[in-house]
Amino acid sequence: MMNLNRHQIAWRVAQDIPGGAYVNLGSGMPILVAEHVPHGREVIFHSENGLLGVGPRQTREPFDRNLINAGNMPVTLLPGGAFFHHGDSFVMVRGGHIDISVLGAYQVAANGDLANWDLPGGRRTPAVGGAMDLAVGAKQVFVMMEYFAKDGSCKIVPECTLPLTGQGCVTTIYTDIAVLDLVDGKAVLRELIEGISLQTLQAETDFELQVSPRLTLLSPPPL
């Protein structure tokens, strides 16, 4: 069994983003999604510090530190892109103008609850930031994460035990071994990598998985 790497998970997310969508990418792994949008498909990326039409990361030094995204990463701006006030940016989020928010997570519950800002024992001071706005303001919330935590526990849980970012907000989970849609309080397995059986996955998951009648193989390109 060969688990997907971070770029392969990002590739899989990008395939489900339709052309013309307004998308916010959270910090960390979600940032990689912008690198894997299919050629010829226009996706308008938003950053909550006041950017619309965000382009690829800056790759040549010296970086322009006046052009950064909300994660303090030097980025570019595509033709037609815009700068605007931070407050206006959150009006876009809270007003329901973002089609998809892609976020990382420590835990996701089967009912769509999301916990992604406070990990007890973590090195950084907890700060929920704009994640709570993105979790409830976007029309859809895609979560990218590994299926299992470093201690071997499943990160998709019957009920979140970590502080919540949003309730009932997650629509789809993309992991290194499976893709699941959250529908009516149930986790529906849509795709699964080769080399792991349904029985094995169910045995490692702390609640009953539903299986889509259109279950397919999760098979990304080598990246």
N, C-alpha and C positions, 0 to 999 in steps of 0.2 A: 504494500500500500504506500503510495506516494502522496503525502498531503500537499495541498496547494501552498505556494509561497505568497508573500504579500502582494507582489505584482500580479500574480494569477488571480487572487481574490479581487483585486482592483479591476482587472480585465473583466471578470464575470459581472461585477456591478455595472460597469460601463455599458455592457451589452443591453441592459434593461432600462437605460435612460433614453427616452425618445428624443428625436430631433426637435429643437425649439424649446426644450425644457429649461426652466430657470432652477439652478441647482446650487446648493451651499454644501461645501465640503468641510467637515470637521478636521481638527488637527490630527497629526499622526498618520496612520494608514490611509484614511479617506483621501488625503491629498493626492495619492497616487492615481486615483480614478481619472483625473484630468489627462493623464498620459496615455490612457487606453481607450479613449472615445473613438469609435470606428471612423475611418477616414471618410470625409465628406459629410459627416453628421454634425450639425451645429448645435452645441450646447452652451448656454449662457451661464457662466459661473459667477456666483455672488460671494462677496466676503463682507462679514458684518461690520468691519471697520469703515465701510463706505466705498466699495468697489463693485462694479458690474461689468462683465466682459473680461474677467481675469484670464490671462493667458498662461503659458508654461512658466515654470520656475526660471529665474535668472541663472544662467550657467557660467557667465564670464565675469571674472573679477576685474576691476573693483565693482561690487554690487551697488546698485542705486538703493540706498537704505531709506529713501523717501517713498519708495514704491514697494510696500510690503502688504501681505495679507494679515488676517486677524491672528494668525499664529506666528507673526513676526518673521515670516519667510519672504525673502526677496522674490517678487513675481514680475510678470509683464502684463501689459494691458493690450488687448486686441483692438484692431480698428473698430470704431463705434463704441468702445468702452467708455465708462463714465466714472467720475469721482463725485461723491456727495457726502453730506453730513452723516455722522455716525447715528444720530437720532433718526434721520430719514431711512437709513439702512434697516433699523429695527422696526420702523413702520412697515417696511416691505415684508419683514418676517412675520410680525404680529398681525398684519392685515391679510395674511393668507396668499401672498403673491409669490411665494417660493414653492415650486412644484415638488421638489425632492430635497430632503436634507439627508446627507450621508454622514453617519456618526460612528465612532468606536464605542465599545461598551465593556464594562466589567461583568455585568449580568443583564440578561433579558428574560422576562417571565413569559410563560406561554400566553398570557392575556395581553401581551404587548407592553407591559411596564418596562421602563428603561432605567438602569443605574449605570452612570458613566463618569461620575465626577469625584467620588470620594472612595478611596481604597484604604481601609485601616492599615496602618503600618507603612504606608507609602512615604516616599521621601519628600514629596512636595506638599505644601499647605493646600488643603482643599479649597477649591474655588469653582463654583458651577459655571460662572461666566455666562455666555450667551446660549449655552446648550439647552437650557430649559425653554428658552424662547423658540429655538429651532425645533425642539422635540414636539411642541404643541402647535407651532405656527405653520409648519410646512404641510402640504397636502399629503405627502407620503414621507415616511422615515425609513431609510435603509440603514441597517447596522452591519458593519464589517468587524469580524473578530475571529479568533481561534475558537473552535468548538469546546476545547478544554483549557482550563487555567493551568498555570505552571505546577500547581499541586495535584493535578490530575482530575480535579472536580469539573463537572459540566457547567459551562457558563450560561446555558439555557436552562432555566430553573422553573419549578412549579410556582414559586413566589420569591421575589427579590428580597434578600436580606441586607443589602447595602442601601444607603440613602438614595431615594428616587430622584431622577431627573425629570421624568414625565410619566404619566399614567396612561396605559392603553394606547400608546402612540406609535409603536413600531409596527410596520407593515410587512417587512421582509428582512430575513437574517441571512447574510452571506458569510460562510465560514470556510475553513481550510479543508473540510470534508463533505459539506452538504450546504444546500440552499433550502430554506424553509420559509413559507408564507404563514403569517399569523392571521387566522380567519375565525371570527366568532369565538375568541377565547381558546382556540386550538392551534397547535403548531403542525402545519401540513408539510410533509417532506416532499419537495419538488424535484431535487437533483441530489445525487450521491456519487462520490468518487468510486472508481473501480478498486476492488480489493477489500472492501468492507461490506458486510452483509447487513440487511435490515435487522436481523436478530441481534447482531453484535452492537449496532448503534442503539437499538432499543434498550439493551441490557446496560448500556453506559449512560442512559438518559433517565432522569428521575421522575418522568411522567410519561403518559402514553402518547406516542407520536401517531398522527394520522398520516396516511400515505396517499399522495395524489394518484389518481388513476392514470395520469400522464407522467409518472415518474421516469426520469431520464438520467443518463450518465453525465456526471459533471466532469467535463474533459476540456480544460483550457489549453491553449498553445504553450509551448516551452518558452518561458520568459525568465 
